[in-house]
Amino acid sequence: MVCILGIEGSANKIGVGIVCDGEVLSNPRRTFHAPPGEGFRPTETAVHHRQHVVSLVIEALRIAKIEIDAIAYTKGPGMGAPLQVGAVVARTLAQLWKKPVIPVNHCVGHIEMGRLITGAKNPVILYVSGGNTQVISYLNQCYCIFGETLDIAVGNCLDRFARILKLSNEPSPGYNIEQLAKKGSRFYQLPYVVKGMDISLSGILSHIEKEAPILIKSGKFSDADLCFSLQETVFAMLVEITERAMAHCGSKEVLIVGGVGCNERLQQMMNIMVNERKAKLFATDERFCIDNGAMIAQAGWEMYNCGMNAPIKECTYTQRYRTDQVQKTYFNFYKMKQIEVFGHDELSKKISELPKDEVIIIYFVGTKLEETGKSWCSDCVKAEPSIEETLLELKHLNVIFLVCNVGNKEEWNDPNNPIKMDNKFGVKCIPTMVVFNVEKGCVGKEKLDKDEDFMDSGNVVYFIASSTY
């Protein structure tokens, strides 16, 4: 049992959460509210965070009633002064309690919490908040950004329009925009700016900021009409680029995360698109969409389980920390162990060292090229998303995932290649995935869901993939 305390304080919310093996034990937070018509300033926000963070740590521990194993905190991105508060507290507690420290990417925290709460496996992710707007998918051991805003984030756009209308900042400007938009009925045409997989929002904001006072004064449009029009336009752009990413990835899942993700109208519009594609939408409510400590604890839990804690001197903070800068290997975050070998001799040696009752998933793949970092086998490259999705389904099982590099193209095409000649593996082409038992050899080619009793016993039955090589 691994329990992680997470500290989030990248913007106007300071939160402390405790997660233990996928269960959220506590998640208190406090929000700094600026006066109507104003945004929150870094210095004032940091003062607020310093005033509340210690009491939040005490509250989280009191609710959870459990010993923690490590401390995670938001390294970035975010506002410098508020980020500093979380980093200093995390370092202090780690040294006081003699616990490891785990710096977490704020964006990855949102994604991992969304995956935990909804059960999404390998979705296209729409990450929408006050500071970020990105369409993301997991590929090649990192989160890849397929599209993003070219200027301001969608949450920033909505918040700034709320200031023009002098809406309250409590509970949040975006929430008040959403509620006002529900009363709107007349649509005002706004610029619609989608550029490939990216969007631009600054022009839309400038236009509506300039025209809103005139339109409202003339009586042609109400505050509610303009909120409705802004939401419909911006959300349609987000749905469009998300659908393009789905088509590109071949995904049947969409996960919405970030503070704007709890907007009901955005979820409705996304759900219409997803249903048309016979796919599935995943989203959470404000407890987990909005910045919170539990999301940092969950990402920290995953990192802790693959040894990704950092020395105290490296536990800093940064305002710039992109989602695609984070390397992430799913296999290591769960029970599954990952081993890599090169060629038949290494494979045989490694198998001989493993316990006889161990179940091994062996993935035979063409060796990667130094210049590209990808396999020379084009089918192996194409198979990567499917392989990753398969392994996510097996994450809860205590098995070994063994990657066997079969060699370069010339070595693999040799008819006397020892891997091809070894009948116990039955490998004639790549990529091939087999489930292997030291005593029984290859133990099956059936789908996982066809034999639940076999899975429950700790064994695995899966399939053998094939290609043209």
Secondary structure per residue as TSV (DSSP state, phi and psi in degrees):
chain	resnum	aa	ss	phi	psi
A	1	M	-	360.0	123.0
A	2	V	-	-116.8	125.3
A	3	C	E	-118.9	127.1
A	4	I	E	-120.2	135.0
A	5	L	E	-97.7	127.1
A	6	G	E	-115.7	139.7
A	7	I	E	-119.6	121.6
A	8	E	E	-118.2	128.5
A	9	G	-	-159.3	42.9
A	10	S	S	-82.7	-17.8
A	11	A	S	-138.3	-128.3
A	12	N	S	-92.4	6.3
A	13	K	E	-117.3	138.1
A	14	I	E	-118.2	123.9
A	15	G	E	-138.0	149.3
A	16	V	E	-130.2	124.3
A	17	G	E	-129.4	155.8
A	18	I	E	-126.8	126.0
A	19	V	E	-121.8	136.0
A	20	C	E	-130.9	108.2
A	21	D	T	48.7	50.5
A	22	G	T	85.5	1.6
A	23	E	E	-112.1	127.0
A	24	V	E	-81.8	112.0
A	25	L	E	-89.7	-31.9
A	26	S	E	-159.3	153.0
A	27	N	-	-159.7	51.7
A	28	P	-	-74.0	153.2
A	29	R	E	-155.6	163.6
A	30	R	E	-132.7	150.4
A	31	T	E	-122.4	135.2
A	32	F	-	-88.4	124.1
A	33	H	-	-110.0	122.3
A	34	A	-	-81.7	161.8
A	35	P	-	-62.0	155.5
A	36	P	T	-54.7	138.2
A	37	G	T	86.0	-0.7
A	38	E	-	-126.9	152.5
A	39	G	-	-94.7	172.6
A	40	F	-	-87.4	135.7
A	41	R	-	-96.6	144.8
A	42	P	H	-54.7	-46.1
A	43	T	H	-64.9	-47.0
A	44	E	H	-64.1	-37.7
A	45	T	H	-65.4	-41.3
A	46	A	H	-63.4	-39.1
A	47	V	H	-60.5	-44.8
A	48	H	H	-58.1	-45.3
A	49	H	H	-63.8	-41.1
A	50	R	H	-63.5	-33.3
A	51	Q	H	-71.1	-25.3
A	52	H	H	-112.9	-18.4
A	53	V	H	-63.9	-41.2
A	54	V	H	-65.8	-44.1
A	55	S	H	-64.6	-31.4
A	56	L	H	-69.3	-39.3
A	57	V	H	-60.7	-46.3
A	58	I	H	-62.0	-43.4
A	59	E	H	-64.0	-43.6
A	60	A	H	-62.1	-42.9
A	61	L	H	-67.4	-38.2
A	62	R	H	-64.8	-41.3
A	63	I	H	-70.1	-43.5
A	64	A	H	-72.4	-35.6
A	65	K	-	52.7	53.7
A	66	I	S	-153.2	152.7
A	67	E	-	-78.9	141.5
A	68	I	-	-101.5	156.5
A	69	D	S	-102.6	-25.5
A	70	A	E	-160.7	166.1
A	71	I	E	-120.5	125.9
A	72	A	E	-110.9	149.0
A	73	Y	E	-146.6	161.0
A	74	T	E	-78.0	116.4
A	75	K	E	-81.3	-32.9
A	76	G	E	161.7	176.6
A	77	P	S	-77.2	170.6
A	78	G	S	159.6	-163.7
A	79	M	-	-88.6	133.8
A	80	G	H	-54.9	-52.7
A	81	A	H	-63.9	-47.2
A	82	P	H	-63.2	-39.0
A	83	L	H	-59.6	-38.7
A	84	Q	H	-59.6	-37.5
A	85	V	H	-59.6	-49.6
A	86	G	H	-62.9	-41.6
A	87	A	H	-64.5	-43.8
A	88	V	H	-65.1	-43.6
A	89	V	H	-64.4	-42.6
A	90	A	H	-61.8	-45.1
A	91	R	H	-64.2	-40.8
A	92	T	H	-64.3	-48.2
A	93	L	H	-64.3	-38.6
A	94	A	H	-61.6	-41.9
A	95	Q	H	-74.8	-34.8
A	96	L	H	-67.3	-42.8
A	97	W	H	-97.3	-2.9
A	98	K	T	56.9	53.7
A	99	K	-	-120.0	152.6
A	100	P	-	-66.2	154.4
A	101	V	E	-116.4	140.4
A	102	I	E	-127.8	109.6
A	103	P	E	-76.6	129.8
A	104	V	E	-120.0	140.2
A	105	N	E	-74.5	127.6
A	106	H	H	-56.8	-42.7
A	107	C	H	-65.4	-43.9
A	108	V	H	-63.5	-34.6
A	109	G	H	-58.4	-45.2
A	110	H	H	-59.1	-45.8
A	111	I	H	-64.1	-47.3
A	112	E	H	-66.8	-35.3
A	113	M	H	-66.7	-41.6
A	114	G	H	-60.3	-43.1
A	115	R	H	-65.6	-39.9
A	116	L	H	-64.1	-48.6
A	117	I	H	-72.1	-39.5
A	118	T	H	-92.0	-23.2
A	119	G	-	82.4	10.9
A	120	A	-	-60.8	140.7
A	121	K	-	-92.4	-66.8
A	122	N	S	-141.3	68.8
A	123	P	-	-85.9	165.5
A	124	V	E	-77.0	132.4
A	125	I	E	-110.9	127.5
A	126	L	E	-101.3	110.9
A	127	Y	E	-105.0	110.3
A	128	V	E	-129.1	121.9
A	129	S	-	-151.5	-170.5
A	130	G	S	-70.5	-23.7
A	131	G	S	-117.2	-9.0
A	132	N	-	-141.3	144.0
A	133	T	E	-142.7	107.0
A	134	Q	E	-143.3	146.9
A	135	V	E	-108.8	122.5
A	136	I	E	-130.6	150.1
A	137	S	E	-145.5	156.4
A	138	Y	E	-89.4	127.2
A	139	L	E	-157.7	137.7
A	140	N	T	52.7	46.2
A	141	Q	T	65.3	25.9
A	142	C	E	-156.6	165.4
A	143	Y	E	-85.6	121.0
A	144	C	E	-98.6	134.1
A	145	I	E	-92.1	113.6
A	146	F	E	-86.2	-30.8
A	147	G	E	-157.9	156.5
A	148	E	E	-161.2	173.4
A	149	T	B	-72.7	142.8
A	150	L	S	-88.0	-8.7
A	151	D	S	-141.9	-92.0
A	152	I	S	-100.9	156.9
A	153	A	-	-78.1	158.0
A	154	V	H	-63.7	-37.7
A	155	G	H	-64.8	-37.8
A	156	N	H	-64.9	-41.0
A	157	C	H	-59.9	-48.1
A	158	L	H	-66.7	-42.0
A	159	D	H	-62.8	-41.3
A	160	R	H	-70.1	-32.2
A	161	F	H	-70.8	-33.2
A	162	A	H	-61.4	-34.2
A	163	R	H	-66.9	-38.2
A	164	I	H	-60.1	-39.2
A	165	L	T	-85.4	-0.1
A	166	K	T	58.3	38.5
A	167	L	-	-77.2	154.4
A	168	S	-	-66.3	150.7
A	169	N	-	-89.3	3.8
A	170	E	S	-113.5	132.9
A	171	P	S	-70.8	-25.9
A	172	S	-	-165.0	151.9
A	173	P	H	-60.0	-41.2
A	174	G	H	-62.8	-38.6
A	175	Y	H	-64.1	-41.5
A	176	N	H	-69.6	-33.6
A	177	I	H	-61.3	-45.9
A	178	E	H	-59.3	-45.8
A	179	Q	H	-66.9	-38.7
A	180	L	H	-68.0	-37.1
A	181	A	H	-62.5	-29.4
A	182	K	T	-64.6	-21.4
A	183	K	T	-93.0	-7.7
A	184	G	-	-81.0	150.7
A	185	S	-	-136.9	-25.7
A	186	R	-	-95.6	132.4
A	187	F	-	-97.7	126.0
A	188	Y	-	-102.6	125.1
A	189	Q	-	-67.7	124.0
A	190	L	-	-118.4	158.6
A	191	P	-	-57.5	140.0
A	192	Y	-	-119.5	107.0
A	193	V	-	-120.3	94.2
A	194	V	E	-115.7	125.6
A	195	K	E	-121.0	92.4
A	196	G	T	69.1	-114.0
A	197	M	T	-100.4	0.9
A	198	D	E	-108.9	161.3
A	199	I	E	-129.0	160.6
A	200	S	-	-127.8	131.0
A	201	L	-	-117.4	-14.9
A	202	S	H	-65.9	-36.8
A	203	G	H	-67.2	-39.8
A	204	I	H	-61.5	-45.6
A	205	L	H	-63.9	-45.5
A	206	S	H	-59.3	-42.0
A	207	H	H	-64.0	-48.3
A	208	I	H	-74.1	-30.3
A	209	E	H	-63.3	-38.8
A	210	K	H	-73.5	-42.3
A	211	E	H	-86.5	-24.7
A	212	A	H	-55.2	-50.9
A	213	P	H	-58.6	-38.1
A	214	I	H	-68.3	-46.8
A	215	L	H	-64.9	-40.6
A	216	I	H	-69.8	-41.0
A	217	K	H	-65.3	-35.3
A	218	S	H	-73.0	-18.0
A	219	G	T	84.3	0.6
A	220	K	S	-71.3	-35.2
A	221	F	S	-136.0	145.7
A	222	S	-	-96.7	171.2
A	223	D	H	-54.1	-44.0
A	224	A	H	-63.6	-39.8
A	225	D	H	-61.1	-41.8
A	226	L	H	-71.8	-37.3
A	227	C	H	-63.4	-42.8
A	228	F	H	-60.1	-45.9
A	229	S	H	-65.2	-41.6
A	230	L	H	-64.3	-46.2
A	231	Q	H	-61.2	-48.0
A	232	E	H	-60.4	-40.7
A	233	T	H	-69.7	-51.1
A	234	V	H	-66.7	-41.7
A	235	F	H	-68.8	-33.8
A	236	A	H	-62.5	-38.2
A	237	M	H	-63.3	-41.9
A	238	L	H	-65.2	-40.8
A	239	V	H	-63.9	-40.3
A	240	E	H	-61.6	-48.5
A	241	I	H	-72.7	-27.8
A	242	T	H	-67.3	-41.2
A	243	E	H	-64.1	-38.0
A	244	R	H	-63.7	-40.6
A	245	A	H	-64.9	-38.5
A	246	M	H	-61.0	-44.0
A	247	A	H	-64.0	-39.8
A	248	H	H	-66.3	-41.5
A	249	C	H	-88.2	-15.7
A	250	G	T	70.4	26.6
A	251	S	-	-85.0	149.6
A	252	K	-	-115.5	17.6
A	253	E	E	-135.7	140.4
A	254	V	E	-127.6	132.8
A	255	L	E	-120.2	124.1
A	256	I	E	-100.5	125.5
A	257	V	E	-132.5	168.3
A	258	G	S	98.1	163.8
A	259	G	G	-56.8	-38.7
A	260	V	G	-73.0	-16.7
A	261	G	G	-63.8	-19.0
A	262	C	G	-87.2	3.4
A	263	N	-	-67.1	121.2
A	264	E	H	-65.1	-35.3
A	265	R	H	-69.3	-38.9
A	266	L	H	-61.5	-43.2
A	267	Q	H	-64.0	-39.1
A	268	Q	H	-62.7	-47.9
A	269	M	H	-64.5	-40.9
A	270	M	H	-65.9	-37.5
A	271	N	H	-65.7	-34.9
A	272	I	H	-61.0	-47.9
A	273	M	H	-63.0	-44.9
A	274	V	H	-63.4	-41.6
A	275	N	H	-63.9	-38.3
A	276	E	H	-63.2	-29.6
A	277	R	T	-92.5	6.6
A	278	K	T	54.7	42.3
A	279	A	-	-114.9	-168.1
A	280	K	E	-133.7	137.5
A	281	L	E	-103.0	136.6
A	282	F	E	-121.9	134.0
A	283	A	E	-155.9	155.9
A	284	T	-	-114.5	174.8
A	285	D	-	-92.9	-172.2
A	286	E	H	-64.8	-19.1
A	287	R	H	-60.5	-35.8
A	288	F	H	-119.6	-17.6
A	289	C	H	-70.6	-46.1
A	290	I	S	-73.6	148.3
A	291	D	-	-46.3	132.2
A	292	N	-	-154.8	159.7
A	293	G	H	-72.1	-29.7
A	294	A	H	-63.7	-33.7
A	295	M	H	-66.5	-34.8
A	296	I	H	-71.9	-37.6
A	297	A	H	-63.4	-40.3
A	298	Q	H	-66.4	-45.7
A	299	A	H	-62.7	-39.4
A	300	G	H	-63.8	-36.5
A	301	W	H	-60.8	-44.5
A	302	E	H	-65.5	-41.8
A	303	M	H	-67.7	-40.4
A	304	Y	H	-60.2	-38.4
A	305	N	T	-72.4	-8.3
A	306	C	T	-122.3	25.2
A	307	G	T	72.0	28.9
A	308	M	-	-98.4	37.6
A	309	N	-	-82.6	164.8
A	310	A	B	-125.3	152.5
A	311	P	-	-62.1	150.6
A	312	I	G	-52.8	-42.5
A	313	K	G	-65.2	-19.4
A	314	E	G	-96.2	-0.2
A	315	C	-	-87.1	73.4
A	316	T	-	-104.5	-166.4
A	317	Y	-	-138.7	156.7
A	318	T	-	-149.3	140.6
A	319	Q	S	-76.0	-22.1
A	320	R	-	-113.7	114.2
A	321	Y	-	-157.8	89.6
A	322	R	-	-71.7	152.6
A	323	T	G	-58.7	-39.3
A	324	D	G	-80.0	4.5
A	325	Q	G	-87.0	-8.4
A	326	V	-	-95.4	117.1
A	327	Q	B	-79.4	136.3
A	328	K	-	-147.3	120.1
A	329	T	-	-111.0	107.8
A	330	Y	G	-59.2	-39.6
A	331	F	G	-57.1	-40.4
A	332	N	G	-75.0	-13.0
A	333	F	G	-80.6	-6.7
A	334	Y	S	-127.2	-156.0
A	335	K	S	-71.4	-26.1
A	336	M	-	-63.6	131.5
A	337	K	E	-97.2	142.0
A	338	Q	E	-115.0	131.8
A	339	I	E	-132.1	143.2
A	340	E	E	-123.3	133.3
A	341	V	E	-131.7	162.3
A	342	F	E	-125.2	112.9
A	343	G	H	84.9	171.0
A	344	H	H	-65.6	-41.5
A	345	D	H	-62.8	-46.9
A	346	E	H	-63.6	-38.9
A	347	L	H	-61.7	-48.8
A	348	S	H	-63.1	-41.3
A	349	K	H	-63.1	-45.1
A	350	K	H	-64.4	-42.8
A	351	I	H	-62.7	-37.9
A	352	S	H	-66.6	-22.9
A	353	E	H	-85.1	-14.8
A	354	L	S	-85.6	152.5
A	355	P	-	-58.0	146.6
A	356	K	T	-66.3	-26.5
A	357	D	T	-91.1	3.9
A	358	E	-	-73.7	137.2
A	359	V	E	-96.1	129.3
A	360	I	E	-122.7	130.7
A	361	I	E	-95.8	117.2
A	362	I	E	-105.9	126.5
A	363	Y	E	-113.0	111.5
A	364	F	E	-90.4	124.0
A	365	V	E	-144.5	151.6
A	366	G	-	-68.2	137.0
A	367	T	-	-59.6	143.7
A	368	K	B	-72.1	146.5
A	369	L	-	-84.3	138.7
A	370	E	T	-62.6	-38.7
A	371	E	T	-72.4	-26.4
A	372	T	T	-112.8	-21.5
A	373	G	S	74.0	9.4
A	374	K	S	-120.9	159.9
A	375	S	B	-62.9	148.0
A	376	W	S	-68.7	-19.1
A	377	C	-	-86.0	113.6
A	378	S	H	-63.0	-34.3
A	379	D	H	-66.1	-34.1
A	380	C	H	-64.9	-39.8
A	381	V	H	-65.3	-44.2
A	382	K	H	-64.0	-30.3
A	383	A	H	-78.9	-13.3
A	384	E	H	-53.9	-47.5
A	385	P	H	-60.8	-39.7
A	386	S	H	-66.9	-39.0
A	387	I	H	-63.9	-44.6
A	388	E	H	-62.3	-39.9
A	389	E	H	-65.5	-39.5
A	390	T	H	-60.8	-45.4
A	391	L	H	-67.2	-31.5
A	392	L	H	-62.4	-35.6
A	393	E	H	-66.6	-25.1
A	394	L	T	-99.7	8.3
A	395	K	T	-61.1	-26.2
A	396	H	T	-86.5	-3.5
A	397	L	S	-95.3	144.8
A	398	N	-	-87.8	76.4
A	399	V	-	-127.9	173.1
A	400	I	E	-110.9	131.0
A	401	F	E	-103.0	113.3
A	402	L	E	-112.8	114.6
A	403	V	E	-91.2	119.9
A	404	C	E	-109.4	112.1
A	405	N	E	-79.6	119.7
A	406	V	-	-84.1	-7.3
A	407	G	-	114.9	-175.7
A	408	N	-	-78.4	180.0
A	409	K	H	-62.1	-41.4
A	410	E	H	-64.4	-43.6
A	411	E	H	-65.1	-39.4
A	412	W	H	-71.0	-35.1
A	413	N	H	-74.9	-10.4
A	414	D	-	-65.4	120.5
A	415	P	T	-60.2	-22.0
A	416	N	T	-95.7	15.7
A	417	N	-	-54.5	125.6
A	418	P	H	-61.2	-26.8
A	419	I	H	-68.5	-41.6
A	420	K	H	-65.5	-34.5
A	421	M	H	-77.9	-18.5
A	422	D	-	-84.5	104.7
A	423	N	T	-66.8	-20.7
A	424	K	T	-69.5	-17.5
A	425	F	T	-97.3	-30.3
A	426	G	-	66.1	33.5
A	427	V	-	-97.2	119.4
A	428	K	-	-118.1	-14.9
A	429	C	S	-150.9	166.1
A	430	I	S	-128.5	150.6
A	431	P	S	-76.6	142.6
A	432	T	E	-130.5	135.6
A	433	M	E	-120.5	126.5
A	434	V	E	-127.1	154.6
A	435	V	E	-104.7	123.7
A	436	F	E	-125.5	138.1
A	437	N	E	-119.9	134.3
A	438	V	T	-55.6	-37.7
A	439	E	T	-85.5	-36.2
A	440	K	T	-100.6	-13.2
A	441	G	E	78.0	-148.6
A	442	C	E	-67.2	125.6
A	443	V	-	-107.8	9.1
A	444	G	-	161.0	159.0
A	445	K	-	-131.4	19.7
A	446	E	S	-93.8	163.4
A	447	K	-	-70.7	147.3
A	448	L	G	-56.5	-43.1
A	449	D	G	-75.9	1.0
A	450	K	G	-86.2	-12.4
A	451	D	-	-144.8	74.2
A	452	E	H	-64.5	-35.1
A	453	D	H	-62.9	-38.9
A	454	F	H	-65.6	-40.7
A	455	M	H	-64.5	-43.8
A	456	D	H	-62.5	-26.1
A	457	S	T	-77.2	-3.5
A	458	G	T	99.6	-1.0
A	459	N	-	-93.9	173.8
A	460	V	-	-138.0	138.5
A	461	V	-	-122.0	129.1
A	462	Y	-	-139.6	-138.0
A	463	F	-	-133.2	168.9
A	464	I	-	-112.5	119.1
A	465	A	-	-82.6	163.4
A	466	S	-	-146.9	167.4
A	467	S	-	-152.5	-170.7
A	468	T	-	-86.2	-9.2
A	469	Y	-	-92.3	360.0
